[in-house]
Amino acid sequence: MASRGKANLTRQVDASTSASNASQTETLSVLFVCLGNICRSPMAEAVFRSFTKTHNGFSRIDSAGTGAYHEGDSPDPRTMSTLEDNGIVDYDHAARKVQLSDFANFDYILAMDKDNLLNLQSMKNRIIKKDPSSENELGKVMLFGDFGGTNREEVVDPYYGARNGFEVAYEQMVRFSKGFILQVLASNEERAK
């Protein structure tokens, strides 16, 4: 069932991006962010990469954490097994902490929950306070659940729970990735006209 859903999404994304790729000269970069960068944000990165690997509309896709608790660690084994169960077997990542430079290096910085969103907004505001002219040069900080979610939907941290929390998170990543890709590429296509 999961691979059929992924195949349907891939066809929708293919149809949506084929025209965009032809007219789009600018590529986008996306950073997914959670707390420790071993569960939710690497899962989001892997899912997003799997949907966009044949499209040239995205130049850089990465993930990071607002905390440095697991810096250098591989993703949680439950994250990896959930990805593998859904056909994503080529993902490799080492956890890292969000850097101030990420705000200038990524077009979109997508938080998994409201706490991380607030932390990211605070970091961005500190940059702007030091250099007000930089505001338009910094990435958009948003809640990932704003794309395909309902009522500012958050991805609950599955770290302290059972495996089914990772499966719920995976379903959300698929929905939110689809919504983000379709919305952002449609917006870019509209601007290109």
Salt bridges, closest charged atoms under 4 A:
ASP14 OD1 - HIS55 NE2 3.02
GLU45 OE2 - ARG49 NE 2.90
GLU45 OE1 - HIS93 ND1 3.47
ASP62 OD2 - ARG96 NE 3.12
ASP73 OD2 - HIS70 ND1 3.56
ASP76 OD2 - ARG78 NH2 2.90
ASP85 OD2 - ARG163 NH2 2.78
ASP90 OD2 - LYS53 NZ 3.05
ASP102 OD2 - ARG96 NH1 2.94
ASP113 OD2 - ARG40 NH1 2.61
ASP146 OD2 - ARG152 NH1 3.17
GLU153 OE2 - ARG175 NH2 2.78
ASP157 OD2 - ARG40 NH2 3.72
GLU167 OE2 - ARG163 NE 3.96
GLU171 OE2 - ARG175 NE 2.62
GLU190 OE1 - LYS193 NZ 3.87
